[in-house]
């Protein structure tokens, strides 16, 4: 135990010094820097951090009174070396790429590539490292720190410092720095979003709590029951966010609305649409990291399933997924709960790259400012539409579990309407300014695109309508025929409206013959 603590302190010191020397490069006023020479110090301390972490990892074996076999020792050693080393490389490259001015263009491109590869490598080998420890840990895992009990798990106590909160905060901070970089590229200034972050983040937490309280009012916050069972009910329960209970859907609405209003007030003259397209897709990264809080809390999971189907996951995940916060004293043996947190985290990360890099960059000429931001609303809405029916009913909001599912459908419809109106309004503005010109290839591509979208949307609407008309409504959020039909109708009509709104102005102008075709 003492050995582990000593080398963990040494690890933290070396890590801090490695990052410190990289930050000193960022702040250096020297334009022509010999990077090969200056990066030696961060590299040496990164090596020191890696060795310290490796030794500390063996200290964990001693702490756990483990007698590991050769395979787990190999996993621990390889994982420790190839986790910490690439992680510090990724962090230092991130700092230099995003915050160092006057970095040679060729070097800057390599910094970006190295940071991405290093983050992926570090993540992969982190789980290899955990595999070396997983069989010797106690489950469920620690999910926070209690000021009175120390380290606690979902079955032993309630943490004052919860890992869930740390996951949410870490994701938010990472997103801030990413967005700050892109705002710098746009306006040549850091810190534009700083005050907006400090307002929008707590607003999101408050919005998440309000939505949770409203959605679960009948289940948890019924004041009529409170008056008759006052001794067993806390009158301040709706405010007790420290006892758990938030919903990301409400957090998204609260954070976006307040953040937009604050940004407009504090940053007059800067386009809200640019920041909208930068920030909103990046929120998916924060949500992906925040979902790991559900992993530590053993919550928001699916139904029990055969554990052998999920053993391709890191061992620490499927072992901890054999516990549930709804029955913390019961461990599944040959089964585990479907790790919906992991699935949603992956889908959120995929959504970020699709929105920010496919629609935001590769297909930018086909989108309007604001489309990418509104696309976040659609993507996250669709994610929850398909994920809610998979949840264990204990984690579905509302008396019948419909609260989050209905709001997810609303997100899909609202995002689609916003994209459609965004295109129509911008078309009217350009037309008034005499800037709208129909090009021949636009007309051809628009016609083909409209046909494809119309066929796809009508097919989806038709199937949805048939399912609803031929199956009775059942008050449960599940993949029954009626609910699937409802999902298809919302998606089909949303797809058709977006396709119509994007292509209709082109056809209207082309057939009217009012504009000169280029």
LINHU-V778067 format. One record per backbone hydrogen bond with DSSP energy under -1.0 kcal/mol. NH is the residue of the N-H (numbers start at 1). CO is the residue of the C=O. E is the energy in kcal/mol with one decimal. If there is no record, write none. Layout:
nh=<NH:NH>
co=<CO:CO>
e=<E:E>
//
This chain:
nh=<5:6:7:8:9:10:11:12:13:14:15:16:17:18:19:20:21:22:23:24:25:26:27:33:35:38:39:40:43:44:45:46:47:48:49:50:51:52:53:54:55:56:57:58:59:60:61:62:63:64:66:73:74:75:76:77:78:79:80:81:82:84:85:87:88:89:90:91:92:93:94:95:96:97:98:99:100:108:109:110:111:112:113:114:115:116:117:118:119:120:121:122:123:124:125:126:127:128:129:130:131:134:136:137:143:145:146:150:152:156:157:160:161:163:166:167:168:169:170:171:172:173:174:175:176:177:178:179:180:181:182:183:184:185:186:187:188:194:197:198:200:201:203:204:205:206:207:208:209:210:211:212:213:214:215:216:217:220:221:226:227:229:232:237:239:240:241:243:244:247:251:252:253:254:255:256:257:258:259:260:261:262:263:264:265:266:267:270:275:276:277:278:279:280:283:284:285:286:287:288:289:290:291:292:293:294:296:297:299:302:305:307:309:310:313:317:318:319:320:321:322:323:325:327:330:332:336:337:338:340:343:344:345:346:347:348:349:350:351:352:353:354:355:356:357:358:359:360:362:363:364:366:367:371:374:375:376:378:379:380:381:382:383:384:385:386:387:388:390:391:392:395:396:403:406:407:408:409:410:411:412:413:414:415:416:417:418:419:420:421:422:423:424:425:426:427:428:429:430:431:432:433:435:443:444:445:446:447:448:449:450:451:452:453:454:455:456:457:458:459:460:461:462:463:464:465:466:467:468:469:470:476:478:480:484:485:486:487:488:489:490:491:492:493:494:495:496:497:498:499:500:501:502:503:504:507:508:509:510:511:512:513:518>
co=<1:2:3:4:5:6:7:8:9:10:11:12:13:14:15:16:17:18:19:20:21:22:23:31:33:34:35:37:39:40:41:42:43:44:45:46:47:48:49:50:51:52:53:54:55:56:57:58:59:60:61:69:70:71:72:73:74:75:76:77:78:80:81:83:84:85:86:87:88:89:90:91:92:93:94:95:96:104:105:106:107:108:109:110:111:112:113:114:115:116:117:118:119:120:121:122:123:124:125:126:127:130:133:134:152:161:150:146:144:153:153:145:145:143:162:163:164:165:166:167:168:169:170:171:172:173:174:175:176:177:178:179:180:181:182:183:184:191:193:194:196:197:199:200:201:202:203:204:205:206:207:208:209:210:211:212:214:216:217:222:223:225:229:234:236:237:239:240:241:208:247:248:249:250:251:252:253:254:255:256:257:258:259:260:261:262:263:267:271:272:273:274:275:276:279:281:282:282:283:284:285:286:287:289:290:291:292:293:294:338:336:334:306:307:310:314:314:315:316:317:319:320:298:324:327:322:305:321:303:338:339:340:341:342:343:344:345:346:347:348:349:350:351:352:353:353:354:355:357:358:361:363:364:368:370:371:372:374:375:376:377:378:379:380:381:382:383:384:387:388:301:392:393:397:402:403:404:405:406:407:408:409:410:411:412:413:414:415:416:417:418:419:420:421:422:423:424:425:426:427:428:429:430:439:440:441:442:443:444:445:446:447:448:449:450:451:452:453:454:455:456:457:458:459:460:461:462:463:464:465:466:474:476:478:480:481:482:483:484:485:486:487:488:489:490:491:492:493:494:495:496:497:498:499:500:503:504:505:506:507:508:509:438>
e=<-2.2:-2.6:-2.2:-1.9:-2.3:-2.1:-2.5:-2.6:-2.3:-2.6:-2.6:-2.5:-2.4:-2.4:-2.2:-2.4:-2.4:-1.2:-2.5:-2.2:-1.0:-1.5:-2.0:-1.1:-1.4:-2.6:-2.2:-1.1:-1.7:-2.6:-2.4:-1.8:-2.0:-2.2:-2.4:-2.1:-2.4:-2.3:-2.4:-2.1:-2.3:-2.5:-1.9:-1.4:-1.5:-1.3:-1.1:-1.5:-2.5:-2.6:-2.6:-1.8:-2.4:-2.2:-2.2:-2.6:-2.6:-2.3:-2.6:-2.2:-2.5:-1.8:-1.4:-1.8:-2.5:-2.1:-2.8:-2.5:-2.5:-2.6:-2.4:-2.3:-2.3:-3.0:-2.5:-2.0:-1.6:-2.8:-2.0:-1.6:-2.5:-2.0:-2.1:-2.9:-2.2:-1.8:-2.4:-2.9:-2.2:-1.9:-2.7:-3.0:-2.3:-2.4:-2.6:-1.6:-1.4:-1.2:-2.3:-2.3:-1.6:-2.8:-2.0:-1.2:-2.4:-2.4:-3.7:-2.2:-2.1:-1.4:-1.6:-2.1:-2.6:-2.4:-1.8:-2.6:-2.2:-2.7:-2.7:-2.3:-2.1:-2.4:-2.4:-2.2:-2.1:-2.0:-2.1:-2.8:-2.7:-1.7:-1.8:-2.3:-1.8:-2.3:-1.4:-2.9:-3.2:-1.1:-2.7:-1.9:-3.5:-2.3:-1.7:-2.3:-1.9:-2.6:-2.7:-2.5:-2.0:-2.7:-2.4:-1.6:-2.7:-2.6:-2.5:-2.5:-1.1:-2.9:-1.8:-1.6:-1.8:-2.1:-1.5:-2.1:-1.9:-1.2:-2.5:-1.6:-1.9:-1.1:-1.8:-2.9:-1.7:-2.7:-2.8:-2.4:-2.5:-2.0:-2.1:-2.7:-2.1:-2.6:-2.5:-2.5:-1.7:-2.5:-2.2:-1.7:-1.2:-2.1:-2.1:-1.4:-3.0:-1.6:-1.1:-1.3:-1.3:-1.1:-2.5:-2.0:-2.2:-2.8:-1.8:-1.4:-2.0:-1.1:-1.7:-1.9:-2.1:-2.6:-2.9:-1.9:-1.4:-1.7:-1.9:-1.3:-1.6:-2.3:-1.5:-2.0:-1.3:-1.4:-3.1:-1.1:-2.0:-2.2:-2.4:-2.9:-2.0:-2.0:-1.6:-2.9:-2.0:-2.1:-2.4:-2.6:-2.1:-2.4:-2.4:-2.0:-1.9:-2.3:-2.7:-3.1:-1.4:-1.1:-2.4:-1.4:-2.0:-3.0:-1.4:-1.8:-1.3:-2.0:-2.6:-2.1:-1.1:-1.6:-3.0:-2.9:-1.8:-2.9:-2.4:-2.2:-2.3:-2.1:-1.5:-2.7:-1.4:-1.4:-2.8:-2.5:-1.2:-1.5:-2.9:-1.9:-1.9:-1.9:-2.2:-2.1:-1.9:-2.3:-3.3:-2.8:-1.9:-2.5:-2.5:-2.0:-2.5:-3.0:-2.1:-2.0:-2.2:-2.8:-1.9:-2.1:-2.0:-2.2:-2.4:-2.4:-2.1:-1.7:-2.8:-2.2:-2.3:-2.7:-2.8:-2.2:-2.2:-2.7:-2.7:-2.1:-2.2:-2.7:-3.0:-2.6:-2.4:-3.0:-2.6:-2.0:-2.1:-2.7:-2.5:-2.2:-2.5:-2.8:-2.2:-2.3:-2.2:-2.4:-1.6:-2.7:-1.1:-1.8:-2.4:-2.3:-2.1:-2.5:-2.4:-2.3:-2.2:-2.4:-3.1:-2.7:-2.0:-2.6:-2.3:-2.4:-2.2:-2.4:-2.5:-2.8:-2.0:-1.9:-2.8:-1.8:-2.8:-2.2:-2.2:-2.8:-1.7:-1.6:-1.4>
//
